[in-house]
């Protein structure tokens, strides 16, 4: 029994003794009054029907006269906070087991103690271990002993921070494979206004799909100043980092396994699942288009126009419109389109191909053996081109079967000046020197001073 329960019980006792406490009784009236109360049935604060004995009522009355209202409260157990079934040694062992491996569940701890012979079978209930660990601050299946402080926070203005994540939606048939698989919903939410800039259901949890969602969100709701994401591979790719650097977007990643770190979008997923996804009729929704239509109907028709408790009753759309002046809007769509392209250098092979992300592309033959600069689209993986100075040359994947019938003839070289003929040839000169060796001179070179060298 906690302090609130003890206070409610004291109020219940005070209400029963009301008449005995509120007026002066003559000699003999108290006994008749208490006898009358002991024969009645009362309902306590928990809705239970209770009858109180005459002796108990008399004890409550004298305790109140000597100690006031506090004396009516039930006396707390002297061993409060201590287990009556666990010895101090077993309590410490349970705490040590939990600290040694925070992933140990309470049923597993009980079973280990039984197997080790420390307790008898069914001697300790799992709830007893749960209460002990809760009192010691060690409850939870994934305990973090050195957990950092967590505070409630929000961005100071609209467009300052977007939170992004992916959610596994209903199972649909993928037309590409003909198999049933979960639709993956990528979405973003503005931290300040709780508005959803964009979300889309599709197949596959890839970085390319998230980039597509981000492009549509930026086109509709402006450029955020920061993105808060988790550490999934779809959020940590090279293309996203280059794009965010181009658009001056700061990338922030949550600690691994820290779902509450991006609690706003996690709460949004819960709302979406409860209001829509868990109630979708699988007979009516069989394609991605039908699912996306229902997602956007709910977002634009219901969610954006419904009062939000954390926004003081305002709707996300009202808060967004009030802070529209702080948003970095895109004024030139062509600039945004260009921003969603990236460049990289690759070396062309001798067979006039370049390998890029597992696909071989043909390049003009005169570029083979050279390091060239590729320009590729972040939204359409198949759009790759090579930059040759100011000229952009679109590339296509290699068609090996068609190339088997292509002509290998090359254009004749341009006309050049005739080569000069010197008449000197090393093999001929060596042969001539070997066949006609020169005789050694019989005379020595004269001394420059007129004498000989001897």
C-alpha positions in Angstrom: 0.0 0.0 0.0 1.5 3.3 -1.1 1.0 6.7 0.5 -2.0 7.6 -1.8 -3.8 4.4 -0.8 -3.1 5.1 2.9 -4.6 8.6 2.5 -7.7 7.3 0.7 -8.2 4.6 3.4 -7.9 7.3 6.1 -10.6 9.4 4.3 -12.8 6.2 4.2 -12.4 5.7 7.9 -13.0 9.4 8.6 -16.2 9.3 6.6 -17.6 6.4 8.6 -16.8 8.0 11.9 -18.2 11.4 10.7 -21.1 11.6 13.1 -19.1 10.4 16.1 -16.5 13.0 15.4 -18.7 16.0 14.6 -20.8 16.3 17.8 -20.5 15.9 21.5 -22.1 12.6 22.6 -23.8 12.0 25.9 -23.0 9.2 28.2 -24.0 5.9 26.5 -24.6 7.3 23.0 -21.2 6.4 21.6 -21.8 2.7 22.2 -25.1 2.7 20.4 -23.7 4.8 17.6 -20.8 2.5 17.0 -23.0 -0.6 17.2 -25.2 0.9 14.5 -22.2 1.7 12.3 -20.8 -1.9 12.7 -24.1 -3.3 11.3 -23.9 -1.3 8.1 -22.1 -2.0 4.8 -19.8 0.6 3.3 -18.1 1.0 -0.1 -14.4 2.0 0.0 -12.3 3.9 -2.6 -11.7 0.7 -4.5 -15.4 -0.1 -4.9 -15.3 -2.9 -2.4 -18.2 -3.6 0.0 -16.9 -3.6 3.6 -18.3 -4.0 7.1 -16.3 -2.8 10.1 -16.4 -4.4 13.6 -17.4 -2.5 16.7 -14.0 -2.9 18.3 -12.2 -1.6 15.1 -14.5 1.5 15.0 -13.7 2.2 18.6 -10.0 1.9 17.9 -10.2 4.3 15.0 -12.1 6.8 17.1 -9.6 7.0 19.9 -6.6 7.1 17.5 -8.2 10.1 15.8 -8.8 11.9 19.1 -5.1 11.4 20.1 -3.4 11.8 16.7 -5.8 13.5 14.3 -6.2 12.6 10.7 -2.7 11.2 10.3 -3.5 8.6 13.0 -6.3 7.2 10.8 -3.9 6.2 8.1 -2.9 2.5 8.1 0.5 1.9 9.7 3.1 1.0 7.1 4.8 -2.3 7.3 8.0 -2.3 9.3 9.6 -4.4 6.5 8.4 -2.2 3.7 10.7 -2.5 0.7 12.1 -5.8 1.9 11.0 -9.2 0.4 9.6 -11.8 2.8 10.6 -14.6 0.5 14.1 -13.5 -0.6 17.1 -13.7 1.7 19.6 -10.8 1.4 22.0 -13.2 -0.2 19.5 -14.3 -2.9 18.5 -10.6 -3.5 22.1 -9.6 -4.1 22.6 -12.6 -6.4 19.6 -11.6 -8.5 20.9 -8.0 -8.8 24.3 -9.3 -9.8 22.8 -11.6 -12.4 20.9 -8.7 -13.9 23.9 -6.4 -13.9 26.1 -9.1 -15.4 23.7 -9.5 -18.3 21.1 -6.8 -18.7 19.3 -9.0 -21.3 18.4 -11.6 -18.6 14.7 -11.8 -18.2 13.1 -12.4 -14.8 11.8 -15.9 -15.7 15.4 -16.8 -16.8 16.9 -15.5 -13.6 14.4 -17.7 -11.5 15.2 -20.7 -13.7 19.0 -20.2 -13.3 18.6 -20.0 -9.5 16.6 -23.3 -9.5 19.1 -25.1 -11.7 22.0 -23.9 -9.5 20.3 -25.2 -6.4 20.1 -21.8 -4.8 16.3 -22.0 -4.4 13.7 -24.7 -4.5 11.4 -25.1 -7.5 8.4 -22.7 -7.3 9.9 -21.1 -4.2 10.0 -17.6 -5.8 7.5 -16.0 -8.1 8.6 -14.1 -11.2 6.7 -11.1 -9.9 8.8 -11.1 -6.8 12.0 -10.8 -8.9 10.3 -8.1 -11.0 9.5 -6.0 -8.0 13.0 -6.3 -6.6 14.6 -5.2 -9.9 12.1 -2.4 -10.3 13.1 -1.1 -6.8 16.7 -1.2 -7.7 16.2 0.6 -11.0 17.1 -2.5 -13.0 13.9 -3.4 -14.7 13.5 -3.7 -18.5 14.5 -6.3 -21.0 17.3 -4.2 -22.5 18.8 -2.4 -19.5 21.1 0.5 -20.0 23.1 0.8 -16.8 24.7 4.1 -17.8 21.7 5.6 -19.6 22.2 9.3 -20.5 19.6 11.8 -19.4 16.6 12.3 -21.7 14.6 15.5 -22.0 11.5 16.6 -23.8 12.5 18.9 -26.6 11.3 20.3 -30.0 12.8 22.4 -32.7 12.5 26.2 -32.4 11.1 26.8 -35.9 9.5 25.0 -38.8 11.9 23.5 -41.2 14.7 23.4 -38.7 14.7 19.6 -38.2 12.9 16.8 -40.0 12.8 13.2 -38.6 12.9 10.4 -41.1 12.2 6.7 -40.8 10.7 3.6 -42.5 7.7 1.5 -41.5 6.7 -2.0 -42.6 3.2 -1.8 -43.9 0.7 -4.3 -45.2 1.6 -7.3 -47.3 1.0 -6.8 -51.1 1.9 -8.6 -54.3 5.1 -7.2 -55.9 4.5 -7.1 -59.7 8.2 -7.3 -60.4 8.6 -10.6 -58.6 5.1 -11.9 -58.4 5.6 -12.6 -54.7 3.8 -11.2 -51.6 6.0 -8.9 -49.5 5.7 -6.1 -47.0 5.3 -2.6 -48.4 7.9 -0.3 -46.9 6.6 3.2 -46.1 9.3 5.9 -46.0 8.2 9.1 -44.3 9.4 12.5 -42.9 7.9 14.6 -40.2 8.7 18.2 -39.2 9.8 18.4 -35.6 8.3 21.8 -34.8 4.9 21.6 -36.5 4.4 17.8 -36.7 3.5 18.2 -40.4 4.3 15.3 -42.8 6.3 16.8 -45.7 6.0 13.5 -47.7 5.6 9.8 -47.3 5.4 7.0 -49.8 4.8 3.2 -49.8 6.9 1.0 -52.1 8.8 -2.2 -52.2 12.4 -2.3 -50.8 14.1 -0.4 -48.0 16.8 1.2 -50.1 18.7 4.5 -50.1 17.3 5.3 -53.6 13.7 5.1 -52.4 14.5 7.4 -49.5 16.1 9.9 -51.8 13.0 9.9 -53.9 10.9 10.7 -50.8 13.3 13.4 -49.8 13.2 15.0 -53.2 9.4 15.2 -53.2 9.4 16.5 -49.6 11.8 19.3 -50.4 9.9 20.2 -53.5 6.6 20.5 -51.5 7.8 21.8 -48.1 11.2 23.5 -48.6 14.8 22.5 -47.6 15.2 21.4 -44.0 18.2 22.6 -42.0 18.8 19.2 -40.4 17.7 15.5 -40.8 17.5 13.2 -37.8 17.8 9.5 -39.0 18.7 6.1 -37.6 21.7 4.0 -38.7 20.0 1.9 -41.3 21.9 1.4 -44.5 19.2 3.4 -46.5 20.1 6.5 -44.5 23.9 6.3 -44.4 24.8 6.0 -48.1 27.3 8.1 -50.0 24.7 9.7 -52.2 22.7 11.1 -49.3 25.8 12.5 -47.6 26.8 14.3 -50.8 23.2 15.6 -51.4 23.0 17.0 -47.8 26.3 18.7 -48.2 25.1 20.3 -51.5 21.8 21.5 -49.9 23.5 22.5 -46.7 21.5 20.0 -44.6 23.0 18.7 -41.4 22.8 15.0 -40.9 22.2 13.7 -37.4 22.1 10.0 -36.5 20.6 8.4 -33.4 22.5 6.1 -31.3 22.0 2.4 -32.4 19.0 0.9 -30.7 17.8 4.2 -29.4 14.2 4.4 -30.8 13.0 7.2 -28.4 15.8 9.4 -29.8 13.5 10.1 -32.7 10.3 9.7 -30.7 8.1 12.1 -32.8 8.2 10.0 -36.0 7.9 6.9 -33.9 4.7 8.3 -32.4 3.5 9.3 -35.8 3.9 5.7 -37.0 1.9 4.5 -34.1 -0.9 7.0 -35.0 -0.8 6.0 -38.6 -1.0 2.3 -37.7 -3.8 2.6 -35.3 -5.9 5.0 -37.4 -5.3 3.4 -40.9 -2.9 0.5 -41.5 -4.4 -1.9 -38.9 -7.8 -1.2 -40.5 -7.1 -1.6 -44.1 -9.2 -4.2 -46.0 -6.8 -6.5 -47.8 -9.6 -7.2 -50.4 -9.8 -3.5 -51.3 -6.1 -2.6 -51.1 -4.1 -4.8 -53.4 -1.6 -2.4 -55.1 0.8 0.3 -54.0 -1.3 3.0 -55.8 -4.3 2.1 -53.7 -2.3 2.1 -50.5 -0.7 5.4 -51.2 -4.0 7.0 -52.1 -5.3 6.0 -48.6 -2.2 7.2 -46.9 -2.4 10.7 -48.5 -6.2 10.9 -47.9 -5.6 10.4 -44.2 -2.6 12.7 -44.0 -4.1 15.7 -45.9 -7.7 15.1 -44.9 -7.4 14.1 -41.3 -4.0 14.4 -39.6 -2.9 17.8 -40.8 -6.3 19.3 -39.8 -6.6 17.7 -36.4 -5.6 19.4 -33.2 -2.4 18.1 -31.7 -2.0 17.9 -27.9 1.7 18.9 -27.9 0.8 21.9 -30.1 -1.6 23.4 -27.5 -4.5 22.2 -29.5 -3.4 23.7 -32.8 -3.3 21.6 -36.0 0.0 20.8 -37.7 -1.1 22.8 -40.7 -1.8 25.9 -38.6 1.7 25.8 -37.0 3.3 25.2 -40.3 1.6 28.2 -42.0 2.4 30.4 -39.0 6.1 29.6 -39.4 6.3 29.7 -43.2 8.6 32.7 -43.1 11.4 30.6 -41.5 11.4 27.9 -44.2 14.0 27.7 -46.9 11.8 27.4 -50.0 13.0 26.2 -53.4 12.6 29.1 -55.9 14.1 27.3 -58.9 12.9 23.7 -59.7 15.8 23.3 -62.2 18.3 24.0 -59.5 16.7 21.4 -57.3 16.8 18.9 -60.2 20.5 19.6 -60.7 21.2 19.2 -57.0 19.9 15.6 -57.1 22.8 14.6 -59.4 26.3 13.6 -58.3 29.7 13.2 -59.9 32.3 10.5 -59.6 35.5 9.5 -61.5 36.0 6.1 -63.1 38.6 4.7 -65.5 37.4 3.5 -68.9 38.4 -0.1 -69.7 40.1 -1.1 -73.0 36.8 -2.6 -74.2 35.2 0.8 -74.1 33.2 0.1 -70.9 32.9 1.6 -67.4 31.6 -0.4 -64.5 29.3 1.6 -62.2 27.3 0.0 -59.4 27.4 -3.4 -60.9 26.3 -2.3 -64.4 28.7 -2.0 -67.4 28.1 1.1 -69.5 29.5 1.8 -73.0 31.7 4.9 -73.5 33.0 6.3 -76.8 36.1 4.3 -77.9 38.3 7.3 -77.8 37.9 7.5 -74.0 39.2 4.0 -73.3 42.1 3.9 -70.9 41.3 7.4 -69.6 39.9 8.5 -66.3 36.6 10.1 -67.0 34.0 12.0 -64.9 30.5 10.5 -64.6 27.3 12.3 -63.8 24.5 10.3 -62.5 21.0 10.9 -61.2 20.1 10.2 -57.6 16.5 9.6 -58.5 16.9 7.4 -61.6 19.8 5.0 -61.1 19.9 4.2 -64.9 20.6 7.8 -65.9 24.4 8.0 -66.2 26.4 10.2 -68.5 30.1 11.0 -69.1 31.4 14.5 -69.1 33.9 15.3 -71.8 34.7 18.9 -71.2 31.5 20.9 -71.6 29.8 18.0 -73.5 27.6 15.6 -71.6 27.3 12.2 -73.3 24.5 9.9 -72.1 25.6 6.3 -71.5 23.7 3.1 -72.0 24.3 -0.4 -70.6 26.4 -2.7 -72.7 24.4 -5.0 -75.1 26.8 -7.9 -75.5 24.7 -9.7 -78.1 24.3 -6.6 -80.3 28.0 -5.9 -80.0 28.8 -9.3 -81.4 27.6 -8.0 -84.8 29.0 -4.5 -84.7 31.8 -3.5 -87.1 35.2 -3.1 -85.6 36.5 -0.9 -88.4 38.0 2.3 -87.3 38.3 5.5 -89.2 41.6 5.9 -91.1 44.1 8.3 -89.5 44.2 11.8 -90.7 46.7 12.7 -93.5 50.1 13.6 -92.0 53.4 15.0 -93.5 55.6 12.3 -95.2 58.1 10.7 -92.9 61.8 11.8 -93.6 64.3 9.1 -94.7 67.7 9.3 -93.0 69.2 6.0 -94.4 70.3 4.9 -91.0 69.3 1.6 -89.6 70.8 0.0 -86.6 70.7 -3.7 -87.7 72.3 -2.9 -91.1 74.9 -0.7 -89.5 75.8 -3.5 -87.0 76.1 -6.1 -89.9 78.2 -3.8 -92.0 80.5 -3.1 -89.0 80.9 -6.8 -88.4 81.7 -7.7 -92.1 84.0 -4.9 -92.8 85.9 -4.2 -89.6 88.2 -1.1 -89.7 92.0 -1.8 -89.5 93.9 -0.3 -86.6 96.0 2.7 -87.4 99.8 2.0 -87.7 100.7 5.5 -86.6 99.9 6.9 -83.3 98.3 10.2 -83.0 101.0 12.9 -83.0 101.7 14.7 -79.8 100.3 18.2 -79.8 103.7 19.4 -78.7 105.5 17.7 -81.5 106.9 14.7 -79.5 105.8 11.2 -79.0 104.2 9.6 -75.9 107.0 7.5 -74.8 
